[in-house]
Amino acid sequence: NMNMGMIFGMSFLKTVVMCILTAYIVMIINYRGDMMTALKIGAVLGGISAFPIGINYLFLKKPFSIWVLDGGYHACGVIITSVIMSVWR
């Protein structure tokens, strides 16, 4: 029974934590700072974030198309974050 303000606040906080963790991994791995490495890092981290969602959706018996949308959304977000963090350095 959370209100919408709490939902958006928690979503924002979790997104900030995801960005910090992505920046940390980019800092460790992406020593060259090129775009291709950033895309690869983002794709790996995006897959790591998308597949647990797929596992949950299997047990919830949600359709595959919903997982593609939700998992793809998070994977794209992580890819974009890793590219921004790599270029920003």
C-alpha positions, -999 to +999 in steps of 0.1 A: +000+000+000+026+025-011+015+059-025+028+071-059+053+095-043+069+066-025+070+045-056+086+072-077+110+081-049+122+045-045+124+041-083+146+072-085+168+060-056+173+025-072+181+042-105+208+063-088+223+032-072+223+014-106+241+044-121+267+045-094+273+007-097+275+010-135+300+039-131+321+019-108+323-011-132+330+012-161+358+029-141+374-005-134+370-021-168+369+007-194+405+019-192+404+031-229+371+050-227+361+041-263+324+037-273+326+000-283+339-011-249+312+010-233+285-007-255+299-041-246+300-033-209+264-020-211+252-051-230+267-075-204+253-055-175+220-051-192+218-089-197+226-094-161+197-070-152+173-084-177+176-122-171+166-122-134+134-103-145+128-132-170+132-158-143+106-139-121+083-137-150+085-174-156+072-181-121+046-154-124+035-169-157+037-136-175+040-137-213+074-136-230+066-103-248+062-086-214+097-098-204+111-085-237+096-051-230+106-049-193+140-066-197+148-046-228+139-014-211+163-020-182+190-034-206+188-002-228+190+019-197+221+002-185+237+005-220+229+042-221+243+047-186+276+029-194+280+049-226+274+082-207+298+071-179+325+061-205+323+093-225+320+115-195+354+104-181 
